[in-house]
């Protein structure tokens, strides 16, 4: 089940372009926008306001990541490695859950995927997080859909022969964790 995503325009510290506007931005404006998003996400501030600000930004990214052109531009940008880093290092699990959702939405809606996009790194990290938190069904329900979207994205690109099989390495542990979760009857839905 998808929960409606709402973000607060007043506290978002970036221009709140619509997905259509973002897809039509010229390179210079796109790079400025992306730089601001990345620096806000990469901020190391630990206070409650900073966490709330990151969550608000992630809610905004969820709303624009459903647009194919925007998703393709975002997944191929410097934002994707920062999302992976946030998924790995954020102390706040609400932030990790929303980062996972953004990654899942990007994987679902992207129409292009370059060989340099660190999809394998995201899959390995998600597999580790699920394995480490295996008894926490709420966390699994947040992380499994993203893992599934990334696996499907890779499979669909390989099926279309857009990239070789060696381009993205999927560890067997990812399939093992996925199958174990399915055997235990975890319901899959987005946080």
N, C-alpha and C positions, 0 to 999 in steps of 0.2 A: 504494500500500500504506500502510495506516495503522499507525504505530508505537504500541504501548500507551503511554498517558500516565500517568506516576506523579509525584506530588508528595510532598514531605516535610512531614508534618503538624507536626513539631516546629519547623521553621524558618520556617513560614508565619506571618507577623505579623498575620494577620486570623483571625476566626472561620471555621472550615472547614465552612460549612453545605453540606448536600447541595443539589442542584438543586431538589428538592421543597420543602425548607425555605426556600430563597431565594425561590421563587415565591410563598410564602405570607407573607413578611415584610410587616409593616405599613410604611407610608410612612416613618415616622421611623427605624425600624431599617434599612430598605433604604437610606435616604440615608446613615446612619452607615456602613454596610458599604461602600457605593459610594465615599464620601469616603475611607475608609481605603485601598481598592484604588487609587483614583486618586492619592493622595499617595505610595503606595509605588511606583507605576509612574512617576510624574513626578519622583521623586527624582533629583537630579543627581550623587549620589555616584559616583565613578569606580573605587572599589576592587573587587577580585575578589569580596568578600563581597556587595557591593551587586548586582553582576551576577548572582551565583548566586541571590540573594533574588528579583530580578526574574524570572529564568527559572522559579523555583519557583512564583511567583505566576501566571505565564503558563501553566504546566502545569495549575495548579488551574483557571484560567479555561477552559482547553480541556475540562476534564471537566464543567463546569457549562453551557458554551455549547451543548451538544447538546440541552438542554431548551428546547422552543419558547417557553414563557413567559419564562424567564430570558433567552434569546437576544433576544427582543423588547424586554425591559426594558433590557438592556445596550446594544444597538445604538442605542437611542433616548436613552441617557443621556450624561452628560459623559464617560464612559469612551471612547466611540468616537473623539472628536477627540484624546484623549490617546494612544490606540493609533496613530492616524495620525501623530502627532508622534513617537512612539517609532520607528515604521517609518522615518521620515525621518531622525531624529537619532541613534539609538542607535549607538554606536561598535562594539558587539559584534554580529556578524552572526548569532550564535545567538539573540540577543534579537530581532533583526529577523525571523528566520525563524519564531520562535514567535509574535510579534505578528501576522505574516501568517496564521499558522494560526488564531489566535483570530478574526481578522477574517473569514477564510473560513468558519469554523464558525458565526459569528454570522450571516453572510449565508445560509448553507445552512439554518439552523434557525429563523430569525426568521419569524414569521407576520404581523407588522405592520411597516410601514416608513413613518415620518413624512417629510413633505417637507423637514423641516429637518435630516435626517440627512445629513452631508457625504459621501455615497457617491461623488459625482463627484470630490471631492478625493482620496479613496482610490484611485480608478481612475487618475487622472492620475499620482499618486505611484507606484503599482505599474508603470504603463507606463514612466515615466522610469527607475525602478530596473532594470527588465528591459532596457530599451534601453542603459543605461549599463554593464550587466554582461552583455551579450549572449553573450559567449564563455564565461561561467561557467555551465555546464549545471546544476550543483548548485543555484545560486541560482535559476535559471529554474524548476527543478523545485519550489522552495519558493514562488515568487511567482505562477506561472501559475495554479495551482488557485484561489488567492484571487481573482485577476483574473477568472477564469471564473465563480466563484460570484457575484461582485458584478454582472457583466454579466447573468447569468441572473436574479438577483434583480430588477434593474431591468426587464428584459424581461418577466418574469412579472407584475410590478405594473402595467406599462403595458398588457399584454395583458388583464388583468382590469379595465382602465379605472379603477384605483384612483387613479392620478395622471396628470397630463397629460404629454406628451412633453417639455415644457420644464422639468419638475421637476428632472431629473438630466441634465446634459450629459455625453455620452460622446464624448470626442475620437476622431476617426477614427484617430489614432495608436494607440489601444488595439487596434482591430481589425487594423490593419496589423501591429503587433508580434505579436499573437496568431496571425495567419495566417502570418507569417514563421517563427515558432517551430514551428508545426504542419508547415509545408513542410519544415523542417529535421529533422523527425522527433523532436522532444523528447518524451519520454514524460512524461505528466502524472501525478504522484502527490504526495501531501502529504509534507512533511518529517517 
